[in-house]
Amino acid sequence: MSAVDLRVTGKRCTYWLAAEGRHCGSQVGVRAFIQGPRCPLHDPNVTTGGQP
């Protein structure tokens, strides 16, 4: 497993938190994915159960 980059990126995680009615909004460790920018907690490999 690789180390997670925890730098503030200036981009915001766009994962939708339906229970709270808002996007995640984290700016820590955000990376670009096809689904949009995601933080390490909402990385598509994590949310879908895939292998990192």
C-alpha positions in Angstrom: 0.0 0.0 0.0 1.4 3.4 -0.9 1.6 6.4 1.3 -1.2 8.9 1.1 -0.3 12.5 0.2 -1.9 14.7 2.8 -1.0 18.1 1.3 -3.7 20.7 0.9 -4.2 20.8 -2.8 -6.5 23.8 -3.4 -9.0 21.4 -5.1 -12.1 20.2 -3.2 -13.5 16.7 -3.0 -16.8 16.6 -4.8 -18.1 13.3 -3.3 -21.8 13.8 -2.4 -22.7 13.2 1.2 -26.4 12.5 0.8 -27.2 12.3 4.5 -25.8 15.8 5.0 -27.0 17.2 1.7 -23.6 18.5 0.7 -20.3 17.7 -1.0 -17.4 16.5 1.2 -15.3 19.6 0.4 -12.0 18.3 1.9 -8.9 19.9 0.4 -6.4 17.4 1.9 -4.8 14.8 -0.5 -7.4 15.5 -3.3 -6.6 13.8 -6.6 -8.3 13.8 -10.0 -10.5 10.8 -11.0 -13.0 10.3 -13.8 -15.8 10.8 -11.2 -14.2 14.1 -10.2 -11.7 15.3 -7.5 -11.7 13.0 -4.5 -10.0 13.0 -1.1 -8.4 9.7 0.2 -11.6 8.8 2.1 -13.7 9.0 -1.0 -11.2 7.6 -3.5 -13.2 5.5 -6.0 -11.1 2.4 -5.1 -12.2 2.8 -1.5 -15.9 3.6 -2.1 -16.4 0.7 -4.6 -14.3 -1.9 -2.7 -11.6 -2.1 -5.4 -7.9 -2.7 -4.9 -5.8 0.5 -4.5 
